[in-house]
Amino acid sequence: MFNSVIKTTGLDINSAVICIVTAIILGLIIATLHMKSSKYTKNYIVTLALLPLLVATVMIMVNGNLGTGVAIAGAFSLVRFRSMPGNSREIVSVFFAMAIGIAVGMGQVFFATIVTLVVSILFLIFYSTKFGESNASSKTLDIVIPESLDYEEVFDSLLKKYTTKYELVKIKTTNLGSLYELKYDISLKKGIKLKDLIDEIRVRNGNLKVSIHRNEREEML
């Protein structure tokens, strides 16, 4: 069992210093890890570095009181609703920092240190290898066509030629209903030139807008 550095009789100066120093060090490790594995801004990195210390402080101050649950819920709500939404990598880093802060605030500095090191190693392994990578040929294809064009089959033969699979996932009207915008999820065949695909689509859609970009589900992660 891991022993808490906070004594049952209450928080003393030595325990407080240990918790504060540990929270600062682990916060810096988490912030550095995020800088090594993802895009970032200075404000976000400073937040990650300080978050374990702040959460640990809240945990220490409410430890043993009936209001613990309400206080922790309030801390989580502030982080969730008073900050800009981020991608999954940023969300994981925030919860990582908060989890470590909670552990340190409960006096479990040794356990928090072990968890930080283990999670950091796993992060580096996962992000430095091809673990979880999606098919690089997976793209989103947007095509604008006039309303007079039958969209249901007009591109089928063309997409069969250039892709291994395709799916029409969204249809919407634009330009006051005079145009349709089609959205496909596609997987390109190997060796395909995007210019050739786009040129053939332009012939069929009357040279209206065509765009190919990363799959939208990947961009949100």
C-alpha positions as CSV (number, residue, x, y, z in Angstrom):
1,M,0.0,0.0,0.0
2,F,1.1,3.6,-0.7
3,N,1.3,5.7,2.4
4,S,0.1,9.3,2.4
5,V,2.6,12.0,3.4
6,I,-0.3,13.9,5.1
7,K,-0.7,12.9,8.7
8,T,-4.0,11.9,10.1
9,T,-3.6,14.7,12.7
10,G,-3.6,17.3,10.0
11,L,-1.3,19.0,7.5
12,D,2.1,20.1,8.7
13,I,4.7,22.3,7.0
14,N,6.8,19.4,5.9
15,S,3.9,17.6,4.2
16,A,2.7,20.8,2.6
17,V,6.2,21.5,1.1
18,I,6.5,17.9,-0.2
19,C,3.1,18.1,-1.9
20,I,3.7,21.6,-3.4
21,V,7.1,20.7,-4.7
22,T,5.9,17.3,-6.1
23,A,2.9,19.0,-7.8
24,I,5.2,21.6,-9.4
25,I,7.7,19.0,-10.7
26,L,5.0,16.7,-12.0
27,G,3.2,19.6,-13.6
28,L,6.3,20.6,-15.5
29,I,6.8,17.0,-16.6
30,I,3.2,16.9,-18.0
31,A,3.7,20.2,-19.7
32,T,7.0,19.2,-21.3
33,L,5.4,15.9,-22.4
34,H,2.7,17.8,-24.2
35,M,5.2,20.1,-25.9
36,K,7.1,17.0,-27.2
37,S,4.1,15.2,-28.6
38,S,1.6,17.9,-29.9
39,K,1.1,21.5,-31.1
40,Y,0.6,24.0,-28.3
41,T,0.4,27.6,-27.2
42,K,2.2,29.1,-24.3
43,N,-1.0,29.8,-22.4
44,Y,-2.0,26.2,-22.6
45,I,1.4,24.9,-21.5
46,V,1.5,27.3,-18.5
47,T,-2.0,26.0,-17.6
48,L,-0.9,22.4,-17.7
49,A,2.2,23.2,-15.5
50,L,0.1,24.9,-12.8
51,L,-3.0,22.7,-12.9
52,P,-1.6,19.8,-10.7
53,L,-0.6,22.4,-8.0
54,L,-3.9,24.1,-8.1
55,V,-5.9,20.9,-7.9
56,A,-3.7,19.6,-5.2
57,T,-4.2,22.8,-3.2
58,V,-8.0,22.4,-3.5
59,M,-7.8,18.7,-2.4
60,I,-5.6,19.5,0.6
61,M,-7.9,22.3,1.8
62,V,-11.1,20.3,1.6
63,N,-9.7,17.0,2.7
64,G,-11.9,15.4,5.3
65,N,-14.8,17.9,4.9
66,L,-18.3,17.1,3.8
67,G,-17.9,19.7,1.0
68,T,-15.1,17.8,-0.8
69,G,-17.4,16.4,-3.5
70,V,-18.9,19.8,-4.2
71,A,-15.6,21.6,-4.3
72,I,-14.0,19.0,-6.7
73,A,-17.0,19.1,-9.0
74,G,-16.7,22.9,-9.0
75,A,-13.1,22.7,-10.0
76,F,-13.9,20.4,-12.9
77,S,-16.7,22.6,-14.0
78,L,-14.5,25.7,-14.1
79,V,-12.0,23.9,-16.4
80,R,-14.7,22.5,-18.6
81,F,-16.9,25.5,-19.1
82,R,-14.5,28.4,-18.7
83,S,-12.0,27.3,-21.3
84,M,-12.0,26.9,-25.1
85,P,-12.8,23.4,-26.4
86,G,-9.8,21.5,-27.5
87,N,-8.9,18.3,-29.3
88,S,-8.7,14.9,-27.7
89,R,-4.9,15.3,-27.0
90,E,-5.5,18.5,-25.1
91,I,-8.4,17.0,-23.1
92,V,-6.3,14.0,-22.1
93,S,-3.5,16.3,-20.9
94,V,-5.9,18.3,-18.8
95,F,-7.4,15.3,-17.2
96,F,-3.9,13.8,-16.7
97,A,-2.8,17.0,-14.9
98,M,-6.0,17.0,-12.8
99,A,-5.7,13.3,-11.8
100,I,-2.1,13.9,-10.7
101,G,-3.1,17.0,-8.8
102,I,-5.8,15.0,-7.0
103,A,-3.3,12.2,-6.1
104,V,-0.8,14.7,-4.7
105,G,-3.5,16.6,-2.8
106,M,-4.4,13.3,-1.0
107,G,-0.7,13.0,0.0
108,Q,0.0,10.1,-2.4
109,V,3.1,11.7,-3.9
110,F,4.9,8.4,-4.6
111,F,1.9,7.0,-6.4
112,A,1.4,10.2,-8.4
113,T,5.1,10.1,-9.4
114,I,4.9,6.5,-10.6
115,V,1.7,7.2,-12.6
116,T,3.2,10.3,-14.2
117,L,6.3,8.4,-15.3
118,V,4.2,5.4,-16.6
119,V,1.8,7.6,-18.5
120,S,4.6,9.7,-19.9
121,I,6.4,6.7,-21.2
122,L,3.2,5.3,-22.8
123,F,2.5,8.7,-24.4
124,L,6.0,8.8,-25.9
125,I,5.7,5.3,-27.2
126,F,2.3,5.8,-28.7
127,Y,3.1,9.1,-30.4
128,S,6.5,8.1,-31.7
129,T,5.2,4.9,-33.3
130,K,2.4,4.2,-35.9
131,F,0.1,2.9,-33.1
132,G,-3.5,4.0,-33.9
133,E,-2.7,5.7,-37.2
134,S,-5.5,5.7,-39.7
135,N,-5.2,4.9,-43.4
136,A,-3.3,7.8,-45.0
137,S,-5.4,7.4,-48.1
138,S,-8.6,8.3,-46.2
139,K,-9.9,11.6,-47.4
140,T,-13.0,13.8,-47.5
141,L,-14.2,14.9,-51.0
142,D,-16.4,17.9,-51.4
143,I,-18.1,18.5,-54.7
144,V,-20.5,21.3,-55.7
145,I,-22.9,20.5,-58.5
146,P,-25.8,22.4,-60.2
147,E,-29.3,21.3,-59.0
148,S,-30.1,20.0,-62.5
149,L,-27.4,17.3,-62.2
150,D,-28.5,13.8,-60.9
151,Y,-26.0,13.4,-58.0
152,E,-27.0,9.8,-57.1
153,E,-25.0,8.1,-59.9
154,V,-23.1,10.8,-61.8
155,F,-19.8,10.2,-59.9
156,D,-20.1,6.5,-59.1
157,S,-18.1,5.2,-62.1
158,L,-15.4,7.9,-61.5
159,L,-15.0,7.1,-57.8
160,K,-14.8,3.4,-58.5
161,K,-11.9,4.1,-60.8
162,Y,-9.9,6.2,-58.3
163,T,-10.9,4.8,-54.9
164,T,-11.0,1.5,-53.1
165,K,-14.2,2.6,-51.3
166,Y,-16.4,5.6,-51.1
167,E,-19.5,6.8,-49.3
168,L,-21.8,9.7,-49.8
169,V,-22.2,11.0,-46.2
170,K,-23.8,14.4,-46.6
171,I,-25.9,16.4,-49.1
172,K,-26.9,20.0,-48.7
173,T,-28.2,22.8,-50.8
174,T,-26.3,26.1,-51.2
175,N,-26.6,29.4,-53.1
176,L,-30.3,29.7,-52.4
177,G,-30.9,26.1,-53.5
178,S,-29.4,26.5,-57.0
179,L,-26.5,24.2,-56.1
180,Y,-25.9,21.0,-54.2
181,E,-22.8,20.3,-52.1
182,L,-21.9,16.6,-51.8
183,K,-19.6,15.2,-49.2
184,Y,-17.9,11.8,-49.6
185,D,-15.6,9.8,-47.4
186,I,-13.2,8.1,-49.8
187,S,-10.1,5.9,-49.7
188,L,-7.8,6.5,-52.6
189,K,-6.1,3.7,-54.5
190,K,-2.3,3.6,-54.4
191,G,-0.5,5.7,-57.0
192,I,-3.5,7.9,-57.7
193,K,-2.8,11.5,-58.7
194,L,-5.3,13.9,-57.1
195,K,-5.1,16.3,-60.0
196,D,-6.4,13.6,-62.4
197,L,-9.3,12.9,-60.1
198,I,-10.1,16.5,-59.6
199,D,-9.9,17.3,-63.4
200,E,-12.4,14.5,-64.2
201,I,-14.8,15.6,-61.5
202,R,-14.6,19.2,-62.9
203,V,-15.7,17.9,-66.3
204,R,-18.8,16.4,-64.8
205,N,-19.8,19.1,-62.4
206,G,-19.4,22.0,-64.8
207,N,-16.1,23.3,-63.3
208,L,-17.7,24.1,-60.0
209,K,-15.9,23.9,-56.7
210,V,-14.1,20.6,-55.8
211,S,-12.0,20.1,-52.7
212,I,-10.1,17.1,-51.2
213,H,-8.8,17.2,-47.6
214,R,-8.2,15.1,-44.5
215,N,-11.0,13.2,-43.1
216,E,-13.0,15.5,-40.9
217,R,-13.1,12.9,-38.0
218,E,-9.3,12.9,-38.0
219,E,-9.2,16.8,-37.9
220,M,-11.3,16.8,-34.8
221,L,-8.9,14.5,-32.8
